[in-house]
Amino acid sequence: MSKTIAIFGAGTGLCISTARRFGREGYQVALVGRRAHALGMLVDQLTEQGIDVAAFPADLAQTSSVPKLICEISIRFGGIDVVAYSPVSTNSFIPATEMTADVMQSFLNLYLLTPVEIVRQVLPSMIEQRHGAILMTLGSSAVHPSPFMSGVGPAMAAVRNYLHSLHGEVADKGVYVGTLLVGALILGSAWHRELSSGESGVPAGVASVDPDLLATVLWDLFSRRDRIEAVLPIPG
């Protein structure tokens, strides 16, 4: 019986690499993202590679829409075996001195509250089957806060704390929870394209990482289940 990975925050870069990596292992793929046209293009690419894939346009900042979204994916594919969550928001980094409660709430919705609600929806079935995984990709600011780079960091730190706690509660129930911390620019991502299209291109000294490598690390975390977290690039 085919298994399904639901990729939340689908786009170019890491998400399509993850779809290809799990697709090679026989997984069906649900792609969730805001822009229907962009999702359609990704579906076309993956379909040409023989992957059973479908798009589910949704704004992940709208936590209340999660139950309906999970239901739609489950109806199409018969369930969700793996959740891969790696959303991207614009204007992610804001000086702490300029932070407001409203702005922080938007980050919390996207990076904490929606993942919590997704887990609430999919976890009972995973525990019942004693199989499944929750994978989330985070930026390094989740553990290494820096001046002028607040905003998304505190929200990611909160969800990392939650995921580590969750891992300790469900690992013996057959469900794996893992996080991937990325401290570099992901090649092919929307942010990479935006920087590359500027007059000066990608700033000197900014590290980059191949999304196919990240997707392989996610697969290894899921398949080996021997650690809760991986960090790339590997600290020197």
FENHU-V949491 format. One record per residue. N is the residue number from 1. RES is the residue in one small letter. SS is DSSP state (~ for helix, > for strand, _ for the rest). OMEGA is omega in radians with two decimals (NA if undefined). BURIAL is # if it has 24 or more other ideal C-beta (glycine too) atoms within 12 Angstrom, else .. Layout:
n={N N}
res={RES RES}
ss={SS SS}
omega={OMEGA OMEGA}
burial={BURIAL BURIAL}
//
This chain:
n={1 2 3 4 5 6 7 8 9 10 11 12 13 14 15 16 17 18 19 20 21 22 23 24 25 26 27 28 29 30 31 32 33 34 35 36 37 38 39 40 41 42 43 44 45 46 47 48 49 50 51 52 53 54 55 56 57 58 59 60 61 62 63 64 65 66 67 68 69 70 71 72 73 74 75 76 77 78 79 80 81 82 83 84 85 86 87 88 89 90 91 92 93 94 95 96 97 98 99 100 101 102 103 104 105 106 107 108 109 110 111 112 113 114 115 116 117 118 119 120 121 122 123 124 125 126 127 128 129 130 131 132 133 134 135 136 137 138 139 140 141 142 143 144 145 146 147 148 149 150 151 152 153 154 155 156 157 158 159 160 161 162 163 164 165 166 167 168 169 170 171 172 173 174 175 176 177 178 179 180 181 182 183 184 185 186 187 188 189 190 191 192 193 194 195 196 197 198 199 200 201 202 203 204 205 206 207 208 209 210 211 212 213 214 215 216 217 218 219 220 221 222 223 224 225 226 227 228 229 230 231 232 233 234 235 236}
res={m s k t i a i f g a g t g l c i s t a r r f g r e g y q v a l v g r r a h a l g m l v d q l t e q g i d v a a f p a d l a q t s s v p k l i c e i s i r f g g i d v v a y s p v s t n s f i p a t e m t a d v m q s f l n l y l l t p v e i v r q v l p s m i e q r h g a i l m t l g s s a v h p s p f m s g v g p a m a a v r n y l h s l h g e v a d k g v y v g t l l v g a l i l g s a w h r e l s s g e s g v p a g v a s v d p d l l a t v l w d l f s r r d r i e a v l p i p g}
ss={_ _ _ > > > > > _ _ _ _ _ ~ ~ ~ ~ ~ ~ ~ ~ ~ ~ ~ _ _ _ > > > > > > _ _ ~ ~ ~ ~ ~ ~ ~ ~ ~ ~ ~ ~ ~ _ _ _ _ > > > > > _ _ _ _ _ ~ ~ ~ ~ ~ ~ ~ ~ ~ ~ ~ ~ ~ ~ ~ _ _ _ _ > > > > _ _ _ _ _ _ _ > > _ ~ ~ ~ _ _ ~ ~ ~ ~ ~ ~ ~ ~ ~ ~ ~ ~ ~ ~ ~ ~ ~ ~ ~ ~ ~ ~ ~ ~ ~ ~ ~ ~ ~ _ _ > > > > > > > > ~ ~ ~ _ _ _ _ _ _ _ > > ~ ~ ~ ~ ~ ~ ~ ~ ~ ~ ~ ~ ~ ~ ~ ~ ~ ~ ~ ~ ~ ~ _ > > > > > > > > _ _ > > _ _ _ ~ ~ ~ ~ ~ ~ ~ _ _ _ _ _ _ _ _ _ _ _ > > _ ~ ~ ~ ~ ~ ~ ~ ~ ~ ~ ~ ~ ~ ~ _ _ _ _ > > > > _ _ _ _}
omega={-3.10 3.07 -3.00 2.95 3.06 -3.08 -3.08 -3.04 -3.02 3.10 3.10 -3.12 -3.00 -3.00 -3.14 3.05 3.10 3.10 3.14 -3.08 3.13 3.09 3.10 3.12 3.08 -3.13 2.88 -3.01 2.98 -3.14 -3.13 3.12 -3.04 -2.96 -3.06 -3.10 3.13 3.09 3.14 3.11 3.10 3.10 3.14 3.14 -3.08 3.11 3.11 3.13 3.05 -3.12 3.07 -2.98 3.07 -3.10 3.12 -3.13 3.14 3.05 -3.06 3.05 3.12 -3.04 -3.09 -3.12 -3.05 -3.12 3.12 -3.14 3.13 3.10 -3.14 3.13 -3.11 3.09 -3.11 -2.99 3.13 3.14 3.11 -3.12 -3.13 3.00 3.03 -3.02 3.12 -3.10 3.08 3.08 3.09 3.14 -3.04 -3.05 -3.09 3.07 -3.13 -3.14 -3.13 -3.08 3.03 -3.14 -3.13 3.13 3.12 3.12 3.14 3.09 3.14 3.10 -3.02 -2.98 -3.12 -2.99 3.11 3.05 3.12 -3.13 3.06 3.12 -3.14 -3.10 -3.01 -3.00 -3.13 3.13 3.13 3.14 3.13 -3.13 -3.07 3.13 3.07 -3.11 3.00 -3.14 3.11 3.10 -3.08 3.03 -3.10 3.12 3.05 -3.13 -3.12 3.14 -3.12 3.06 3.10 -3.13 3.04 -3.13 -3.10 -3.09 3.12 3.12 3.12 3.09 3.14 -3.11 3.07 3.09 3.14 -3.09 3.08 3.08 -3.14 3.13 -3.12 -3.10 -3.01 -3.09 -3.12 3.09 3.09 -3.10 3.13 3.04 -3.10 3.10 3.06 3.12 -3.08 3.13 -3.09 3.09 -3.12 -3.13 3.12 3.13 3.13 3.13 3.11 3.13 -3.13 3.13 -3.10 -3.10 3.13 -3.08 -3.09 3.14 3.14 -3.11 3.12 3.10 3.12 -3.13 3.11 -3.10 -3.12 -3.13 3.08 3.08 3.12 3.13 3.09 3.10 3.09 3.11 -3.14 3.08 -3.10 -3.02 -3.12 3.10 -3.09 3.09 -3.10 -2.97 3.00 -3.12 3.06 -0.16 -3.14 -3.11 3.13 NA}
burial={. . # # # # # # # # # # # # # # # # # # # # # . # . # # # # # # # # . . . # # . . # # . # # . . . . # # # # # # # # # # # . # . # # . . # # . . # . . # # . # # # # # # # # # # # . . # # # . . . . # . . . # # . # # # # # # # # # # # # # # . # # # . # # . . . . # # # # # # # # # # # # # . . . . . # # # # # # # # # # # # . # # # . # # . . # # . . . # # # # # # # # # # # # # # # # # # . . . . . . . . . . . . . . . # # . # # # # # # # # # . # # . . . . . # # # # # . . . .}
//
